[in-house]
């Protein structure tokens, strides 16, 4: 398994390099000057040229690329943000934990509720509750995230006043006792996490239902029943375990999707995460932040796929991670 992980990590290096290269050239070739947003119309031409030299924008594009790549490979630095005038690594170090917290809670919430609902529907396949769940999951899957976010804010924040509509903590929360700070943080997390969890919950419910129905119709389940094994034991130990194994792969691949898809949710709820940083960077033409955020998203996709494969192998002893030399 260690060899498999090392091979996957080695194969990820050219993929990440391709992502960095493509992102770098695409954003630099896009129309617009990143420094034009911060310049005064009456700025002295010498000052403008000096500013471009400071950020290295006066060099040819290939020179900028190799200088940036050399700086990243040797020192692990993403450069300095044009907008915040701070190291990009520092900005993302503040934003990434918030995004991972939001995506992680949404993943657990979505797959937990969706998986339970899907298994319950499979146990009552063809019933009214099964049909109701099918309609509900399709409806939830079809709701745009921005619309759901605004509706949740309207109902639970403006009408009922139960939950805060934005940010990660209330003003002055740092001075509260630890239990009160935790409750305040959870209250701010509920609405954005619920918005982000709706899609994974619908997907997990449909996936779990189909997987359970498929496994319960296989020969080894019929054999266990013919031997007199009780139905709860057949379902819980044999059918359910085998049916939910593919959910590990789906969950592992869903985490980077949630991270990259949290942009709209973070903007609406003013959640200071990586999605909000990307949103601000795109409108500000902040090249270093865009490149670094894209690179981190690619790393999460690769890591999520690897972790899903490893978890699948650990959960199912029959799976062997071997190298395909053919």
N, C-alpha and C positions, 0 to 999 in steps of 0.2 A: 504493500500500500504506500509505503514511503517512496519507493521508486516511481510509482504512478504519479504521486503528487509532484515529485521533482520534475518528471517529464512534462507534466501539464504546465508547471511554472516556467520551464524552459521554453515551451512552445508559446507561452503568453508574451514573451519578450518582443518578438517581431510584430505581434498584433498590437501591442501598446505603442511600439515605435511608429507603426503605420497610422494609428489613431492620432498620435502627436503631430506627425508630419502633415496629415490631411487637415487637421484642425488648424494648424499654424498657417498654412497657405490659404485655406478658405477664408479665414477671418481677415487676413492681411490683404487679400485681393478684393474683398468686399468694398463697395463705394464708401467714402467718408474718411475723414481724418480724425483719429482719436483725440488729438490735442485741440481740435477746433472748438470743442465744447467748453474748454477751460480757458480759452484765450479771449482777451478783450479786443473789440474791433479796432481800438486805437493802439494796440501793442506795437512796440518797435520791432521792425523786421529782424534786427540782430538778436533781440530777446527771443523771438520765435525760433530762429535757427539754433540758438543756444539751448532752448528747451528740447528741440528735436534731437540734438546731439546727446543731451543728458539721457534721454530714453532710447537712444540708438535707432531712431526712426529715419535718420538721414542716410543710413547705409543701404546698399542694395538688399533685396529680400533674401537671396541665398546667404549673404553674410549675416543678416539678422538671425536666420534660422540656425546656422551652425554655431553662432555665438550663444544663442539661447540653449541649444542642445548640449553644447559643451558645459555650460554653466549648470544645467540640470543634472547631467550624468556625473560630473565631478563633485559638485557640492550639494546636489539635491535641492536646489533653489528654483523657484518658479518666477523669480523677478519681483518687481515692485508694482503695486497697483497704480494705474494712472489716476484713478479717481480718489482713492483714500490715501495715497502716498505712504502706504505701509507695505511691508513684505506680504506677498500673496499667501505664503505658508501660514503666517499669523492670522490673516483674515479667515482662511478656511479652517484652521484649527479651532477657531471660535464657532464656526458655522456647522461643521461636520457633525459634532456630537448632538446638536439639536436635531439635525436631519435623521441621524441614525436612531435617536430616541423615538422620534415621530414614526419613522418607517417600521421600527421594530415592534412598537405597540400596535400599530395598524396591522402588521403581519400576524402577530399572535391573536389579536382580536378577530381579524377576518377569517383566518384558517381555523381558529377554535370554534367560533360560532358556525361558520360555513360547513366545517367537517361534521359537527354534531348534527346539524340540520340535514345534510346529505345522507348520513347514515340512517337517521330516523325516517327519512323519506323512502330509502331503499327497503327498510323493514316493512313498510306499508305501501309497496309499489302498486300503483293502480288505484289507490284510494283517493278520497277527496283531499286529504292533507297532502298527498304527493302531488296532485295536480295544482293545489294552491301554492306549494313551494316552487314548483316549476314556473308558474306565472310570476311569483314574487322575485325569484332570482333573475329572470329575464328583465323584469322591470327595473330592478336595482342595477343590473349590469348596463342598462340603457340610459340611466340618468347621468347627464353631464356633471362632472365633479364641481365645476364652478356654480352650477345651479343648486346642487345639493348643499354646498357650503353656505350660500346666501340664505337658503331656506332654513337651515339649522340655526344660523345667527339670528334670523328674524324671529323664529319661534322661541328658542331657548335663551336668547340674550335680551332681545328687545321686548317681546311680549311677556314671557314668564320671568325673566331676570334671574334665571337659575345659574347660568354659566357665563364667564367672561367671553367677549367676542374676539379678542386678539391678544397678541404678545404671549410671552412664556411665563410671566409673573406679574403680580399687581405692583403698583407703585408703593414703595416702602416695605415690600415683602422681605427684604434682606434683614430687617430688624425684628422679624417675628421669630418665635420659638421654632425649633426644628419641625415638630409635628404640624404646626400651622403652615410652615413654608412648603412642606410636602403636599399638604392638602391643596394649597393654592396652586402649586405646580400641576397637580393632577387635574384640578378644575380647568386650567388653561389648556391642558392636553386633550381633554375629552372631545371637544368639537372637531378639531383638525384630524385627530386620530380616527374618529368615527367616519368622517368624510372620506379619508384615505382608505379605510378598511372595507367600504361597501363593495368595491369592485372585487378584491380578493375573496370576500365572503361569498359572493355570488358564484365566482369561479370555483372555489373550493367545494361548495355545496353541489354543484352540477358534477364536478369531477368525482367526488366521494360517492355520490349516488350511483353513477355509472360504473365505478370500480367495484363497489359492493355487489351490484347486480351481476356483473360479469364473473366475479369470483364464486358467488354462491351457486352458479350454474355449472361449475367445473366438476370433473370426475372425483377429485379427492374429497370434495365436500359431500357428494352423494355417497362415497365409500364410508366416510365417517358416520353419516346418518344410518347407513345400513348396518353398521356394527353396534348400533344402539347408543352411540354417544349422545348425551343430552343436547338439546337445541341451543341453550345458552353457551355451552362449552364449544359446540361446533362454530357458532357465530363469533363468539368472543375470542377464542384462541386460534382458530384456523382462518375463517373467512375475513374477519375484520383486520387481523394483522397483515394478511397478504394484500388486502384491498387498499389499505392506507399507506403502504410502502411508497407507491408512486407519488403520494402527496409530499413526501420529503423532497423529491426532485422539484416538484412544482413550487414548494415553499422556498427552496434555495434560489431558484431562478426568479422568484417574485420579489425578493428583497431589493436587488438592484433596480428592478422595474419601479418599485415603490419609491426608491430614493430619487430616481430620475423623473418620476411622474409627480413628485411632490411640489413641483414648482408653483403651479396654480394655487394649490392649497396653502403653501407658505406665503404667497403674495396676498391672498384674501385674508388670512388670519394674522398677517404681520408676524409670521413666525421666522425668527432670524436664523434660517438654515441655509444649506447650500443652494437650494432652489431659488431662494430670494436673492442670494448673492449672484447667481447666474443671471437672473432677471435684471437686476440693476446693472450688471456688467455689460449685458448685450446693448442696453439703451445708452450706456456711457461709452461704448466701444472700448471697454477695458480689456485689451487683448490678453494680458497675463492671467487675469482671473478666469476668463473663458477657457483658455487652454488648460489651466490647472484643474478646473472643475470637470472638464471633459475627460481628462486623464483619470481623475479619481473615480468618475462614473464607470469608465471602462475597467478599472481595477476591481470595482465592486461586482460588475457583471462576471468577470472571470473568476473571482473568488467565490461568488455565489454558486456558480456552476460546479466548481471544484468541491466545495463543502457539501453540496447536494449529492454528488457522486460518492463521496467518502461516507456520508451518513447513511446512504442507501446500502453500501457494502457492510457497514457495521451493523445495521438493523437486520439484514438478511444474510446469514452465513453462506447461502448458496451462491451469492454473487462474488465473483473474483475479478479484481481489476488487473487485467493482464495487458501486455503490449501486443498490438496487432502488427506483426511484421510483414504481413502479406500485402 
